[in-house]
Amino acid sequence: MKKSRNTRQRTVILDILRQTRSHPSAETIYQEARKSLPSISLGTVYRNLGFLREQKMVKEIRANEEAGSRFEAALPPHAHFHCGLCSAIHDIPLPDALYDFGWERSEFVSSVTDLELHVIGACADCSPSSTQN
């Protein structure tokens, strides 16, 4: 792990992420950080998010190349459901079968260090069937 001093900005950003399950964007984190650090810049937020990501204290979440980055504090492994209509992101548990699969037995896998699963669809609030009730 890269050695670095813990700055007040970094602490505030990490606290924001630890206190929410909403997977905020950098802009949302910036707006929230300004409440306690009025002079913080958006660039400082991005730099600190990058550092925290490199240190594996924060995860960057993107449904695809076109989607904007969202962030969360490092948590136990889980999947993400992305609503393609309202852009909400929700944590969902990973099926046990993914852990028991035996990835290393595959002819092209040497080792697995991380597992990311993104499920994309319509959330219950946006689903056409939920609006017909």
N, CA, C and O atoms as a DFTB+ gen file, in Angstrom:
532 C
 N C O
     1  1       0.829      -1.172       0.000
     2  2       0.000       0.000       0.000
     3  2       0.882       1.246       0.000
     4  3       1.865       1.320       0.737
     5  1       0.537       2.184      -0.799
     6  2       1.269       3.435      -0.889
     7  2       1.120       4.233       0.404
     8  3       0.012       4.407       0.911
     9  1       2.238       4.713       0.929
    10  2       2.226       5.526       2.144
    11  2       1.769       6.937       1.804
    12  3       2.225       7.524       0.822
    13  1       0.879       7.473       2.607
    14  2       0.430       8.841       2.415
    15  2      -0.183       9.321       3.714
    16  3      -0.756       8.539       4.472
    17  1      -0.058      10.604       3.961
    18  2      -0.688      11.132       5.163
    19  2      -2.193      11.203       4.948
    20  3      -2.674      11.386       3.829
    21  1      -2.911      11.056       6.034
    22  2      -4.361      11.096       5.968
    23  2      -4.799      12.551       6.077
    24  3      -4.638      13.165       7.132
    25  1      -5.341      13.100       5.024
    26  2      -5.748      14.497       5.015
    27  2      -7.186      14.644       5.497
    28  3      -7.966      13.692       5.470
    29  1      -7.517      15.834       5.932
    30  2      -8.891      16.121       6.370
    31  2      -9.864      15.899       5.219
    32  3     -10.951      15.359       5.425
    33  1      -9.483      16.312       3.994
    34  2     -10.356      16.128       2.841
    35  2     -10.636      14.639       2.603
    36  3     -11.774      14.240       2.359
    37  1      -9.593      13.842       2.677
    38  2      -9.744      12.404       2.451
    39  2     -10.652      11.789       3.509
    40  3     -11.495      10.947       3.200
    41  1     -10.477      12.211       4.750
    42  2     -11.304      11.690       5.838
    43  2     -12.769      12.040       5.624
    44  3     -13.643      11.193       5.812
    45  1     -13.044      13.274       5.234
    46  2     -14.429      13.710       4.991
    47  2     -15.043      12.902       3.843
    48  3     -16.180      12.443       3.952
    49  1     -14.308      12.728       2.755
    50  2     -14.813      11.981       1.596
    51  2     -15.115      10.535       1.981
    52  3     -16.164       9.999       1.622
    53  1     -14.213       9.917       2.696
    54  2     -14.417       8.527       3.115
    55  2     -15.597       8.418       4.077
    56  3     -16.380       7.472       3.988
    57  1     -15.730       9.366       4.984
    58  2     -16.880       9.361       5.903
    59  2     -18.196       9.478       5.143
    60  3     -19.169       8.799       5.471
    61  1     -18.226      10.339       4.128
    62  2     -19.442      10.484       3.312
    63  2     -19.816       9.140       2.696
    64  3     -20.981       8.745       2.724
    65  1     -18.843       8.446       2.147
    66  2     -19.117       7.164       1.503
    67  2     -19.490       6.075       2.504
    68  3     -20.306       5.204       2.201
    69  1     -18.911       6.121       3.669
    70  2     -19.236       5.111       4.693
    71  2     -20.638       5.302       5.266
    72  3     -21.232       4.359       5.787
    73  1     -21.165       6.522       5.170
    74  2     -22.463       6.823       5.757
    75  2     -23.625       6.695       4.772
    76  3     -24.763       7.005       5.123
    77  1     -23.359       6.248       3.562
    78  2     -24.442       6.132       2.583
    79  2     -24.357       4.805       1.843
    80  3     -23.286       4.215       1.710
    81  1     -25.494       4.357       1.371
    82  2     -25.551       3.176       0.509
    83  2     -26.061       3.584      -0.877
    84  3     -26.469       2.732      -1.666
    85  1     -26.037       4.895      -1.170
    86  2     -26.641       5.401      -2.399
    87  2     -25.700       5.445      -3.602
    88  3     -26.135       5.798      -4.698
    89  1     -24.432       5.099      -3.431
    90  2     -23.481       5.089      -4.540
    91  2     -23.408       6.453      -5.232
    92  3     -23.748       6.569      -6.410
    93  1     -22.966       7.485      -4.505
    94  2     -22.973       8.839      -5.061
    95  2     -21.918       9.063      -6.139
    96  3     -20.909       8.361      -6.197
    97  1     -22.166      10.039      -6.979
    98  2     -21.197      10.487      -7.978
    99  2     -20.174      11.394      -7.283
   100  3     -20.381      11.811      -6.144
   101  1     -19.080      11.693      -7.972
   102  2     -18.071      12.615      -7.424
   103  2     -18.700      13.980      -7.165
   104  3     -18.388      14.624      -6.164
   105  1     -19.570      14.421      -8.045
   106  2     -20.245      15.716      -7.878
   107  2     -21.094      15.729      -6.605
   108  3     -21.088      16.717      -5.870
   109  1     -21.814      14.654      -6.341
   110  2     -22.634      14.559      -5.131
   111  2     -21.748      14.548      -3.887
   112  3     -22.068      15.193      -2.888
   113  1     -20.639      13.818      -3.948
   114  2     -19.690      13.788      -2.831
   115  2     -19.127      15.187      -2.598
   116  3     -18.996      15.629      -1.457
   117  1     -18.799      15.872      -3.677
   118  2     -18.283      17.239      -3.600
   119  2     -19.281      18.162      -2.899
   120  3     -18.902      18.918      -2.003
   121  1     -20.550      18.104      -3.300
   122  2     -21.574      18.959      -2.696
   123  2     -21.716      18.657      -1.199
   124  3     -21.875      19.571      -0.390
   125  1     -21.658      17.398      -0.844
   126  2     -21.775      17.017       0.569
   127  2     -20.524      17.430       1.347
   128  3     -20.637      17.889       2.484
   129  1     -19.343      17.277       0.761
   130  2     -18.085      17.635       1.431
   131  2     -18.014      19.138       1.695
   132  3     -17.435      19.566       2.693
   133  1     -18.594      19.932       0.813
   134  2     -18.567      21.390       0.974
   135  2     -19.300      21.855       2.232
   136  3     -19.068      22.967       2.706
   137  1     -20.174      21.021       2.770
   138  2     -20.882      21.378       4.004
   139  2     -19.922      21.480       5.191
   140  3     -20.116      22.309       6.080
   141  1     -18.897      20.642       5.203
   142  2     -17.912      20.708       6.292
   143  2     -16.588      21.318       5.852
   144  3     -15.808      21.771       6.690
   145  1     -16.325      21.333       4.549
   146  2     -15.095      21.919       3.997
   147  2     -15.470      22.850       2.854
   148  3     -15.344      22.465       1.692
   149  1     -15.926      24.064       3.148
   150  2     -16.431      24.968       2.104
   151  2     -15.435      25.275       0.989
   152  3     -15.845      25.589      -0.129
   153  1     -14.145      25.190       1.267
   154  2     -13.160      25.538       0.242
   155  2     -12.660      24.345      -0.573
   156  3     -11.781      24.510      -1.418
   157  1     -13.197      23.157      -0.339
   158  2     -12.752      21.981      -1.095
   159  2     -13.137      22.152      -2.562
   160  3     -14.200      22.690      -2.871
   161  1     -12.277      21.696      -3.457
   162  2     -12.566      21.796      -4.890
   163  2     -13.001      20.436      -5.431
   164  3     -12.724      19.396      -4.835
   165  1     -13.681      20.468      -6.564
   166  2     -14.086      19.232      -7.217
   167  2     -12.851      18.421      -7.612
   168  3     -12.866      17.192      -7.533
   169  1     -11.787      19.098      -8.036
   170  2     -10.539      18.410      -8.375
   171  2      -9.950      17.664      -7.188
   172  3      -9.421      16.563      -7.345
   173  1     -10.038      18.258      -6.000
   174  2      -9.548      17.595      -4.783
   175  2     -10.364      16.344      -4.505
   176  3      -9.818      15.316      -4.105
   177  1     -11.666      16.431      -4.715
   178  2     -12.528      15.259      -4.517
   179  2     -12.115      14.152      -5.486
   180  3     -11.951      13.004      -5.073
   181  1     -11.945      14.481      -6.769
   182  2     -11.534      13.469      -7.756
   183  2     -10.174      12.861      -7.411
   184  3     -10.004      11.645      -7.491
   185  1      -9.197      13.702      -7.025
   186  2      -7.870      13.178      -6.678
   187  2      -7.937      12.239      -5.485
   188  3      -7.297      11.188      -5.481
   189  1      -8.707      12.613      -4.477
   190  2      -8.823      11.764      -3.293
   191  2      -9.601      10.489      -3.570
   192  3      -9.270       9.436      -3.027
   193  1     -10.627      10.565      -4.404
   194  2     -11.338       9.344      -4.793
   195  2     -10.397       8.396      -5.535
   196  3     -10.430       7.185      -5.318
   197  1      -9.557       8.953      -6.414
   198  2      -8.577       8.137      -7.119
   199  2      -7.602       7.471      -6.165
   200  3      -7.307       6.283      -6.301
   201  1      -7.101       8.233      -5.198
   202  2      -6.184       7.676      -4.211
   203  2      -6.868       6.582      -3.393
   204  3      -6.307       5.501      -3.211
   205  1      -8.073       6.857      -2.903
   206  2      -8.799       5.875      -2.098
   207  2      -9.126       4.620      -2.901
   208  3      -9.134       3.517      -2.354
   209  1      -9.394       4.780      -4.196
   210  2      -9.640       3.625      -5.067
   211  2      -8.372       2.787      -5.202
   212  3      -8.423       1.561      -5.108
   213  1      -7.237       3.444      -5.423
   214  2      -5.959       2.729      -5.537
   215  2      -5.631       1.969      -4.261
   216  3      -5.032       0.896      -4.316
   217  1      -6.018       2.514      -3.117
   218  2      -5.765       1.878      -1.824
   219  2      -6.826       0.830      -1.483
   220  3      -6.774       0.216      -0.417
   221  1      -7.781       0.629      -2.381
   222  2      -8.874      -0.330      -2.220
   223  2      -9.763      -0.023      -1.014
   224  3     -10.321      -0.924      -0.388
   225  1      -9.879       1.265      -0.705
   226  2     -10.766       1.706       0.367
   227  2     -12.109       2.157      -0.201
   228  3     -13.092       2.293       0.527
   229  1     -12.132       2.388      -1.512
   230  2     -13.321       2.847      -2.228
   231  2     -13.399       2.072      -3.528
   232  3     -12.378       1.774      -4.148
   233  1     -14.613       1.750      -3.936
   234  2     -14.819       1.112      -5.236
   235  2     -15.504       2.086      -6.176
   236  3     -16.422       2.809      -5.790
   237  1     -15.039       2.091      -7.424
   238  2     -15.692       2.871      -8.474
   239  2     -16.619       1.928      -9.212
   240  3     -16.228       0.819      -9.576
   241  1     -17.841       2.368      -9.432
   242  2     -18.865       1.525     -10.043
   243  2     -19.333       2.170     -11.336
   244  3     -19.702       3.344     -11.365
   245  1     -19.310       1.383     -12.407
   246  2     -19.822       1.850     -13.708
   247  2     -20.539       0.688     -14.363
   248  3     -20.001      -0.417     -14.446
   249  1     -21.751       0.936     -14.828
   250  2     -22.516      -0.117     -15.487
   251  2     -21.951      -0.427     -16.866
   252  3     -21.998      -1.567     -17.328
   253  1     -21.414       0.607     -17.518
   254  2     -20.856       0.441     -18.858
   255  2     -19.974       1.652     -19.159
   256  3     -19.828       2.541     -18.319
   257  1     -19.400       1.688     -20.328
   258  2     -18.482       2.773     -20.698
   259  2     -19.160       4.138     -20.740
   260  3     -18.510       5.155     -20.497
   261  1     -20.451       4.174     -21.043
   262  2     -21.161       5.445     -21.140
   263  2     -21.623       5.961     -19.786
   264  3     -21.872       7.157     -19.634
   265  1     -21.739       5.082     -18.803
   266  2     -22.255       5.473     -17.493
   267  2     -21.220       6.274     -16.721
   268  3     -20.021       6.011     -16.806
   269  1     -21.694       7.244     -15.974
   270  2     -20.807       8.023     -15.118
   271  2     -20.360       7.189     -13.925
   272  3     -21.041       6.249     -13.516
   273  1     -19.214       7.546     -13.380
   274  2     -18.695       6.827     -12.222
   275  2     -19.506       7.144     -10.985
   276  3     -19.913       8.283     -10.758
   277  1     -19.728       6.122     -10.200
   278  2     -20.351       6.252      -8.887
   279  2     -19.403       5.556      -7.920
   280  3     -18.572       4.752      -8.344
   281  1     -19.515       5.848      -6.642
   282  2     -18.541       5.355      -5.679
   283  2     -19.218       4.777      -4.443
   284  3     -20.341       5.141      -4.095
   285  1     -18.496       3.858      -3.786
   286  2     -18.934       3.310      -2.512
   287  2     -17.705       2.979      -1.685
   288  3     -16.631       2.718      -2.226
   289  1     -17.871       2.992      -0.368
   290  2     -16.796       2.556       0.502
   291  2     -16.628       1.051       0.305
   292  3     -17.592       0.349       0.000
   293  1     -15.419       0.565       0.478
   294  2     -15.157      -0.859       0.287
   295  2     -16.012      -1.669       1.265
   296  3     -15.977      -1.440       2.474
   297  1     -16.766      -2.599       0.732
   298  2     -17.665      -3.442       1.511
   299  2     -17.406      -4.900       1.173
   300  3     -16.669      -5.197       0.233
   301  1     -18.005      -5.817       1.931
   302  2     -17.884      -7.225       1.533
   303  2     -18.366      -7.404       0.092
   304  3     -19.192      -6.622      -0.377
   305  1     -17.873      -8.403      -0.605
   306  2     -18.259      -8.599      -2.012
   307  2     -19.772      -8.662      -2.191
   308  3     -20.481      -9.317      -1.426
   309  1     -20.247      -7.965      -3.221
   310  2     -21.661      -7.965      -3.571
   311  2     -21.775      -7.524      -5.025
   312  3     -20.825      -7.000      -5.606
   313  1     -22.936      -7.742      -5.593
   314  2     -23.202      -7.325      -6.970
   315  2     -23.958      -6.000      -6.940
   316  3     -24.385      -5.532      -5.885
   317  1     -24.111      -5.410      -8.121
   318  2     -24.853      -4.158      -8.245
   319  2     -25.942      -4.304      -9.299
   320  3     -25.719      -4.836     -10.386
   321  1     -27.131      -3.811      -8.940
   322  2     -28.222      -3.718      -9.893
   323  2     -28.294      -2.272     -10.357
   324  3     -28.397      -1.361      -9.535
   325  1     -28.243      -2.052     -11.666
   326  2     -28.308      -0.720     -12.258
   327  2     -29.636      -0.582     -12.989
   328  3     -29.937      -1.359     -13.895
   329  1     -30.429       0.412     -12.593
   330  2     -31.670       0.677     -13.313
   331  2     -31.334       1.505     -14.552
   332  3     -30.776       2.598     -14.443
   333  1     -31.667       0.991     -15.703
   334  2     -31.389       1.683     -16.953
   335  2     -32.320       2.856     -17.209
   336  3     -32.099       3.628     -18.143
   337  1     -33.359       3.002     -16.395
   338  2     -34.321       4.085     -16.586
   339  2     -34.038       5.270     -15.664
   340  3     -33.996       6.409     -16.130
   341  1     -33.845       5.027     -14.370
   342  2     -33.639       6.144     -13.435
   343  2     -32.194       6.254     -12.953
   344  3     -31.867       7.171     -12.199
   345  1     -31.329       5.339     -13.372
   346  2     -29.906       5.320     -13.024
   347  2     -29.621       4.973     -11.565
   348  3     -28.496       5.166     -11.103
   349  1     -30.603       4.470     -10.835
   350  2     -30.367       4.034      -9.456
   351  2     -29.434       2.824      -9.457
   352  3     -29.425       2.029     -10.397
   353  1     -28.658       2.706      -8.395
   354  2     -27.793       1.540      -8.203
   355  2     -28.119       0.957      -6.843
   356  3     -28.173       1.678      -5.847
   357  1     -28.336      -0.350      -6.801
   358  2     -28.657      -1.037      -5.549
   359  2     -27.702      -2.207      -5.361
   360  3     -27.342      -2.887      -6.322
   361  1     -27.292      -2.437      -4.112
   362  2     -26.479      -3.604      -3.785
   363  2     -27.369      -4.838      -3.772
   364  3     -28.491      -4.805      -3.266
   365  1     -26.858      -5.921      -4.330
   366  2     -27.554      -7.210      -4.258
   367  2     -26.525      -8.262      -3.879
   368  3     -25.363      -8.147      -4.267
   369  1     -26.923      -9.287      -3.128
   370  2     -25.962     -10.310      -2.720
   371  2     -25.500     -11.138      -3.921
   372  3     -26.245     -11.353      -4.877
   373  1     -24.270     -11.586      -3.839
   374  2     -23.748     -12.483      -4.875
   375  2     -24.242     -13.902      -4.585
   376  3     -24.215     -14.334      -3.433
   377  1     -24.685     -14.626      -5.596
   378  2     -25.091     -16.017      -5.380
   379  2     -23.900     -16.868      -4.937
   380  3     -22.790     -16.710      -5.445
   381  1     -24.141     -17.771      -3.985
   382  2     -23.076     -18.642      -3.486
   383  2     -22.418     -19.435      -4.610
   384  3     -21.228     -19.741      -4.535
   385  1     -23.177     -19.769      -5.647
   386  2     -22.635     -20.553      -6.754
   387  2     -21.448     -19.857      -7.421
   388  3     -20.570     -20.535      -7.957
   389  1     -21.398     -18.540      -7.401
   390  2     -20.271     -17.828      -8.000
   391  2     -18.984     -18.070      -7.222
   392  3     -17.900     -18.103      -7.805
   393  1     -19.100     -18.239      -5.900
   394  2     -17.919     -18.526      -5.090
   395  2     -17.474     -19.970      -5.266
   396  3     -16.281     -20.269      -5.216
   397  1     -18.433     -20.860      -5.471
   398  2     -18.153     -22.296      -5.556
   399  2     -17.835     -22.765      -6.971
   400  3     -17.627     -23.957      -7.194
   401  1     -17.796     -21.856      -7.912
   402  2     -17.652     -22.215      -9.320
   403  2     -16.341     -22.928      -9.629
   404  3     -16.324     -23.810     -10.488
   405  1     -15.266     -22.589      -8.976
   406  2     -13.968     -23.190      -9.286
   407  2     -13.301     -22.508     -10.464
   408  3     -12.864     -23.175     -11.402
   409  1     -13.218     -21.201     -10.429
   410  2     -12.677     -20.406     -11.526
   411  2     -11.292     -20.862     -11.944
   412  3     -10.980     -20.866     -13.134
   413  1     -10.452     -21.249     -10.986
   414  2      -9.074     -21.630     -11.306
   415  2      -8.995     -22.936     -12.102
   416  3      -7.964     -23.231     -12.708
   417  1     -10.062     -23.704     -12.103
   418  2     -10.062     -24.945     -12.882
   419  2     -10.276     -24.687     -14.370
   420  3     -10.085     -25.582     -15.193
   421  1     -10.666     -23.482     -14.708
   422  2     -10.856     -23.127     -16.109
   423  2      -9.508     -23.096     -16.806
   424  3      -8.498     -22.763     -16.185
   425  1      -9.479     -23.437     -18.076
   426  2      -8.212     -23.495     -18.820
   427  2      -7.554     -22.139     -19.015
   428  3      -6.354     -22.085     -19.287
   429  1      -8.301     -21.033     -18.886
   430  2      -7.734     -19.718     -19.148
   431  2      -7.598     -18.847     -17.897
   432  3      -7.191     -17.690     -18.007
   433  1      -7.930     -19.376     -16.700
   434  2      -7.837     -18.589     -15.466
   435  2      -6.744     -19.148     -14.579
   436  3      -6.736     -20.335     -14.253
   437  1      -5.822     -18.280     -14.191
   438  2      -4.755     -18.680     -13.272
   439  2      -5.166     -18.405     -11.832
   440  3      -4.992     -19.258     -10.962
   441  1      -5.707     -17.228     -11.579
   442  2      -6.191     -16.896     -10.242
   443  2      -7.249     -15.805     -10.356
   444  3      -7.280     -15.057     -11.334
   445  1      -8.111     -15.722      -9.356
   446  2      -9.160     -14.712      -9.310
   447  2      -8.893     -13.820      -8.102
   448  3      -8.759     -14.307      -6.980
   449  1      -8.816     -12.512      -8.339
   450  2      -8.567     -11.575      -7.250
   451  2      -9.795     -10.740      -6.904
   452  3      -9.866     -10.153      -5.824
   453  1     -10.748     -10.689      -7.807
   454  2     -11.943      -9.898      -7.567
   455  2     -13.053     -10.430      -8.459
   456  3     -12.796     -11.019      -9.508
   457  1     -14.275     -10.217      -8.033
   458  2     -15.427     -10.642      -8.811
   459  2     -16.412      -9.491      -8.823
   460  3     -16.837      -9.030      -7.764
   461  1     -16.784      -9.018     -10.010
   462  2     -17.753      -7.940     -10.144
   463  2     -18.894      -8.413     -11.027
   464  3     -18.682      -8.962     -12.108
   465  1     -20.100      -8.189     -10.547
   466  2     -21.290      -8.558     -11.302
   467  2     -22.210      -7.347     -11.343
   468  3     -22.568      -6.789     -10.306
   469  1     -22.587      -6.948     -12.551
   470  2     -23.496      -5.827     -12.753
   471  2     -24.737      -6.349     -13.454
   472  3     -24.661      -6.890     -14.557
   473  1     -25.866      -6.184     -12.809
   474  2     -27.150      -6.586     -13.365
   475  2     -27.850      -5.304     -13.806
   476  3     -27.983      -4.366     -13.020
   477  1     -28.292      -5.264     -15.045
   478  2     -28.882      -4.049     -15.599
   479  2     -30.315      -4.337     -16.021
   480  3     -30.586      -5.337     -16.685
   481  1     -31.218      -3.466     -15.638
   482  2     -32.618      -3.652     -15.980
   483  2     -33.429      -2.467     -15.506
   484  3     -32.933      -1.341     -15.468
   485  1     -34.693      -2.719     -15.138
   486  2     -35.577      -1.679     -14.610
   487  2     -35.875      -2.000     -13.152
   488  3     -36.232      -3.130     -12.819
   489  1     -35.726      -0.999     -12.281
   490  2     -36.000      -1.211     -10.861
   491  2     -37.510      -1.301     -10.632
   492  3     -38.300      -1.016     -11.531
   493  1     -37.893      -1.695      -9.439
   494  2     -39.313      -1.854      -9.118
   495  2     -40.078      -0.542      -9.275
   496  3     -41.243      -0.550      -9.672
   497  1     -39.434       0.583      -8.967
   498  2     -40.115       1.877      -9.102
   499  2     -40.350       2.261     -10.557
   500  3     -41.318       2.956     -10.869
   501  1     -39.465       1.810     -11.450
   502  2     -39.564       2.191     -12.867
   503  2     -40.233       1.130     -13.741
   504  3     -40.604       1.416     -14.879
   505  1     -40.389      -0.057     -13.236
   506  2     -40.934      -1.154     -14.026
   507  2     -42.357      -0.848     -14.482
   508  3     -43.187      -0.426     -13.677
   509  1     -42.643      -1.057     -15.762
   510  2     -44.010      -0.800     -16.259
   511  2     -45.075      -1.574     -15.477
   512  3     -46.191      -1.081     -15.312
   513  1     -44.752      -2.767     -14.998
   514  2     -45.742      -3.559     -14.274
   515  2     -46.075      -2.935     -12.916
   516  3     -47.172      -3.142     -12.397
   517  1     -45.123      -2.160     -12.323
   518  2     -45.409      -1.547     -11.019
   519  2     -46.281      -0.302     -11.160
   520  3     -46.874       0.135     -10.174
   521  1     -46.377       0.280     -12.347
   522  2     -47.193       1.479     -12.546
   523  2     -48.632       1.133     -12.950
   524  3     -49.486       2.018     -12.996
   525  1     -48.905      -0.127     -13.237
   526  2     -50.241      -0.524     -13.669
   527  2     -51.122      -0.957     -12.509
   528  3     -52.278      -1.316     -12.734
   529  1     -50.629      -0.936     -11.286
   530  2     -51.414      -1.393     -10.122
   531  2     -52.456      -0.397      -9.730
   532  3     -53.198      -0.625      -8.775
